[in-house]
């Protein structure tokens, strides 16, 4: 009977470990322009707040997600190795017109544990390794934390 309990505990530990996906995060100093004809609006709703941004569509399938809070923004995308790359800056003029459809992301129910660096997307848990994304946003622009995690969970994982 103790052997059966041990096997059940081991199976449970393996299932828990399999549910946590490890993702590397890097800060990439990648300043670029906002002048592209291949952009669509991005709206992110977290709780009762709506955040604006846009998606710069790339032909190679690696789209870049821009999320704004005032004049500050974060750009977040994946590289060919599925690492998450981030860049933070500000912009003075941000008036743009869009046509067509928009992308809408919902971020309710997403939880982050800053001690373990685990992002719980609901359907998967992600251990963010490398660059301290949460701490940087907490110090520079806390308003961007929730919409950034919503994009990671819904678009980059």
N, C-alpha and C positions, 0 to 999 in steps of 0.2 A: 504494500500500500504506500509506503514512503517513496518507493521508486516511482510509482504513478504520480504522486504529488510533485516530485522533483522534475519529472518529464513535463508536467503541466506548467510548472514555474518556468522551466527553460523555454518552452514553446511561447509562453507569454512574454518573456524577455526578448526573444527573437522577433516576435510580432511588433513589439514596441520599438525596437531598434530599426526595423524595416520601414516603419511609418515616418521616421525622421529623415528627410532628405538634406544632405549637406550641399550648400551652395557657397561658392567663393564670391566675395564682393571686393571690387577694386575701385579706387578713385582714379579717374583718368582725365587728365587735364586736356579736354577736347573741346575747345572753344570753336564754335562754328556759327554760321549765319542762320537767320530765320527765313531767308528768302528762298523758298522752294515752292514749286507748284504742286508737289506731291504731299500735301498736308491735309489732315482732316481734324475737326474739333474733337477734343477729349473732355468729357464731363465725368467727374468722379463724385459720387454721393456717398458720404460716410456719416452715419447717424442722420442728422437733419441738415448737414452742411454740404454745399455743392462747391466743388473746386473746378476751375477751368484750366485747360491746357490744350495741347494738340499732339497729334502723332505725325511724325515725319516718316512717311512710308519709304522704305528702301527696296530696291529691286532684288537684292539678294536675300530678302526675307528677314532682315534684322532691323525692324522698325525702332525708332527712338521715341520715347515718351517724355514730353515736357509737361511739368506740373507747376502752376504758378501760385504764389501767395504774395499779393501786392506786386512789386517789381522784382521780387526774388523768384528764382525758379530752380528746379532740379531737373536734370536730363538723366534718364535711366534707360538702359538697353542691355542686350546680351551680346557677348562676343561669340566667336565660332566654337569655343570650348564650353559654352553655356554658363560662363561666369557672368555675374551682373556687374556692369560698369555704371558709375555715377559721376556726374559733374554738376556743380552748383555755382550759380552766378546770379547776376541781376541784369535787367534790361530796362532802358529808359522809356522806349516807345514800344507799345505792344498792341497797337490797334490793327486788327486784321479782319478780313471778310472771308467767309468760307461758303462753298456750295456743297450740295450733296448731303450725304448722311454723316452722322456723328457717331462716335464710339462712346458708349456709356458703361461705366464701371461702378459696381456697388461694393462698398467696403464694410458693411455691417457684419458684426460677429468675428472680425479679425482681432486676434490678441497677440501681444508681444511681451515676452518675458526678458527684461533687460539683463537679468543675472545670468541666464543660460544662453541668451542670444538666440532664442527660438521664436520663430514667427509661426503662429497657429492660424492657418488659412481656413480651417474648418474641415476640409477634405484631405489636407496634408499638413504636416509640420515641417518647417524648414529651419535648419540651423545655419545662420548666417556667419560665415567665417571670413577673416581677413580684415578689410577696412571697417571701422566702427561707424556704420551708417547712422544708427540711432543716436549715438552720442553727438555726432556732428550736427545732425538736424536739430537735436535738442538745444544745442548752444547757438546755432545760427538762425533757424527758422522752425520752431516747434509746430507751427501750423501745417507744415509739409509732411510730418511723420505719418499720419493716418492715410492721406491719399497716396503717398509713396508706397506704403505697405499694401494698399489695395491694388495698385498697379502690379506690384511684384506677385501677389497671390493670383490675380486674375489674368495677367497678360504674359508674365515672364516665367511662370512655373508650369 
